[in-house]
Amino acid sequence: MQSLIVTCRLHGIDPYTYLVDVLQRVGQHPASRVAELTPRQWKQHFAQNPLRSDLYATDAG
């Protein structure tokens, strides 16, 4: 887990955003393209529009 968090930080990715997205995406993502879910490739493919959790607040209200 620590290695994954450090890898995210090295690529300028918020680890929480990455993990929330990947954990929601992994069940429907094609196994043949699993490499896209690594932090480096995830940033290229999904970082612009990550999946959010229901707990994510869109406004600080």
KOLZAVEX-360325 format. One record per residue: x negated, y, z of N, C-alpha, C, CB in turn; residue number from 1. Coordinates in nm, 3 decimals. Glycine has a CB too. Layout:
N
        nX        nY        nZ       caX       caY       caZ        cX        cY        cZ       cbX       cbY       cbZ    nr
         X         Y         Z         X         Y         Z         X         Y         Z         X         Y         Z   NUM
...
END
This chain:
61
        nX        nY        nZ       caX       caY       caZ        cX        cY        cZ       cbX       cbY       cbZ    nr
    -0.083    -0.118     0.000     0.000     0.000     0.000    -0.088     0.125     0.000     0.095     0.000     0.121     1
    -0.191     0.123     0.082    -0.281     0.238     0.089    -0.346     0.264    -0.047    -0.389     0.216     0.196     2
    -0.387     0.159    -0.114    -0.449     0.173    -0.246    -0.352     0.237    -0.346    -0.495     0.035    -0.298     3
    -0.226     0.197    -0.340    -0.125     0.253    -0.429    -0.104     0.401    -0.401     0.007     0.177    -0.414     4
    -0.099     0.439    -0.275    -0.081     0.579    -0.237    -0.200     0.663    -0.282    -0.061     0.592    -0.085     5
    -0.320     0.612    -0.261    -0.440     0.685    -0.303    -0.444     0.698    -0.454    -0.567     0.614    -0.252     6
    -0.406     0.594    -0.526    -0.404     0.600    -0.672    -0.305     0.706    -0.720    -0.368     0.462    -0.731     7
    -0.190     0.712    -0.657    -0.093     0.817    -0.692    -0.154     0.955    -0.672     0.036     0.802    -0.608     8
    -0.215     0.975    -0.559    -0.274     1.106    -0.528    -0.385     1.141    -0.626    -0.328     1.107    -0.386     9
    -0.465     1.044    -0.666    -0.572     1.068    -0.763    -0.517     1.114    -0.898    -0.656     0.943    -0.782    10
    -0.395     1.071    -0.930    -0.332     1.108    -1.056    -0.237     1.226    -1.041    -0.257     0.989    -1.113    11
    -0.236     1.288    -0.924    -0.151     1.404    -0.901    -0.004     1.371    -0.892    -0.173     1.504    -1.010    12
     0.027     1.253    -0.843     0.165     1.205    -0.831     0.205     1.203    -0.684     0.181     1.063    -0.894    13
     0.324     1.251    -0.653     0.377     1.239    -0.518     0.410     1.091    -0.493     0.504     1.331    -0.498    14
     0.344     1.028    -0.397     0.367     0.885    -0.373     0.513     0.849    -0.344     0.281     0.838    -0.259    15
     0.583     0.933    -0.271     0.724     0.906    -0.239     0.808     0.904    -0.366     0.779     1.011    -0.140    16
     0.790     1.004    -0.451     0.865     1.010    -0.577     0.836     0.888    -0.663     0.830     1.139    -0.655    17
     0.710     0.851    -0.671     0.669     0.735    -0.749     0.735     0.607    -0.697     0.517     0.720    -0.748    18
     0.723     0.583    -0.567     0.777     0.460    -0.510     0.928     0.452    -0.522     0.736     0.449    -0.365    19
     0.997     0.562    -0.498     1.144     0.562    -0.512     1.182     0.527    -0.656     1.204     0.700    -0.471    20
     1.115     0.589    -0.751     1.146     0.564    -0.892     1.117     0.418    -0.929     1.065     0.658    -0.982    21
     0.996     0.372    -0.899     0.956     0.237    -0.940     1.042     0.129    -0.874     0.809     0.214    -0.907    22
     1.074     0.146    -0.747     1.155     0.045    -0.681     1.296     0.037    -0.739     1.162     0.074    -0.531    23
     1.347     0.146    -0.791     1.478     0.143    -0.857     1.468     0.091    -0.999     1.541     0.282    -0.857    24
     1.358     0.119    -1.064     1.340     0.086    -1.205     1.295    -0.059    -1.229     1.240     0.181    -1.266    25
     1.222    -0.117    -1.136     1.154    -0.244    -1.159     1.250    -0.358    -1.195     1.076    -0.281    -1.036    26
     1.368    -0.361    -1.142     1.463    -0.469    -1.172     1.519    -0.468    -1.312     1.575    -0.464    -1.077    27
     1.520    -0.352    -1.375     1.576    -0.341    -1.510     1.470    -0.319    -1.617     1.677    -0.229    -1.515    28
     1.346    -0.300    -1.575     1.238    -0.271    -1.669     1.190    -0.400    -1.734     1.120    -0.199    -1.598    29
     1.167    -0.400    -1.866     1.121    -0.522    -1.933     0.986    -0.569    -1.879     1.112    -0.499    -2.084    30
     0.975    -0.698    -1.852     0.850    -0.754    -1.800     0.735    -0.733    -1.898     0.867    -0.904    -1.772    31
     0.765    -0.729    -2.026     0.659    -0.710    -2.126     0.598    -0.570    -2.119     0.715    -0.735    -2.265    32
     0.665    -0.477    -2.049     0.614    -0.340    -2.038     0.587    -0.303    -1.893     0.714    -0.242    -2.100    33
     0.556    -0.401    -1.811     0.534    -0.377    -1.668     0.417    -0.281    -1.644     0.509    -0.509    -1.596    34
     0.320    -0.277    -1.732     0.206    -0.186    -1.714     0.249    -0.039    -1.710     0.104    -0.206    -1.827    35
     0.364    -0.008    -1.769     0.416     0.130    -1.766     0.451     0.175    -1.625     0.539     0.142    -1.855    36
     0.463     0.081    -1.533     0.500     0.115    -1.395     0.379     0.137    -1.306     0.585     0.005    -1.337    37
     0.258     0.124    -1.359     0.139     0.160    -1.283     0.134     0.312    -1.274     0.008     0.101    -1.348    38
     0.076     0.367    -1.169     0.079     0.513    -1.152     0.033     0.593    -1.274    -0.004     0.550    -1.036    39
    -0.078     0.554    -1.335    -0.130     0.631    -1.448    -0.031     0.634    -1.564    -0.264     0.573    -1.496    40
     0.021     0.519    -1.601     0.116     0.514    -1.713     0.253     0.565    -1.674     0.127     0.372    -1.765    41
     0.293     0.545    -1.549     0.421     0.598    -1.502     0.425     0.749    -1.520     0.446     0.560    -1.354    42
     0.314     0.814    -1.490     0.306     0.960    -1.504     0.334     1.002    -1.648     0.168     1.012    -1.460    43
     0.283     0.928    -1.743     0.305     0.959    -1.886     0.448     0.933    -1.929     0.210     0.877    -1.972    44
     0.508     0.826    -1.879     0.639     0.781    -1.928     0.759     0.833    -1.848     0.643     0.633    -1.928    45
     0.745     0.848    -1.717     0.862     0.871    -1.633     0.855     0.990    -1.538     0.887     0.751    -1.555    46
     0.738     1.047    -1.518     0.722     1.152    -1.416     0.805     1.277    -1.443     0.577     1.191    -1.405    47
     0.834     1.305    -1.568     0.912     1.424    -1.600     1.057     1.414    -1.553     0.909     1.449    -1.749    48
     1.107     1.293    -1.542     1.247     1.273    -1.502     1.259     1.147    -1.415     1.339     1.261    -1.628    49
     1.201     1.149    -1.294     1.203     1.029    -1.210     1.342     1.001    -1.155     1.104     1.043    -1.096    50
     1.368     0.873    -1.131     1.491     0.834    -1.063     1.480     0.881    -0.918     1.515     0.680    -1.072    51
     1.588     0.926    -0.862     1.591     0.976    -0.723     1.676     0.886    -0.636     1.645     1.121    -0.718    52
     1.651     0.891    -0.508     1.734     0.816    -0.415     1.860     0.897    -0.384     1.655     0.782    -0.285    53
     1.961     0.833    -0.334     2.083     0.903    -0.294     2.055     0.999    -0.179     2.191     0.803    -0.254    54
     1.945     0.978    -0.109     1.910     1.064     0.004     1.840     1.193    -0.039     1.821     0.987     0.101    55
     1.800     1.198    -0.166     1.729     1.316    -0.216     1.823     1.436    -0.221     1.670     1.288    -0.356    56
     1.785     1.542    -0.154     1.868     1.664    -0.152     1.824     1.755    -0.267     1.856     1.739    -0.014    57
     1.918     1.791    -0.353     1.885     1.877    -0.466     1.875     2.023    -0.423     1.988     1.862    -0.576    58
     1.935     2.055    -0.311     1.922     2.193    -0.260     1.893     2.187    -0.110     2.054     2.277    -0.289    59
     1.817     2.284    -0.066     1.777     2.286     0.075     1.885     2.345     0.163     1.648     2.364     0.093    60
     1.996     2.386     0.105     2.116     2.431     0.168     2.110     2.518     0.278     2.184     2.330     0.208    61
END
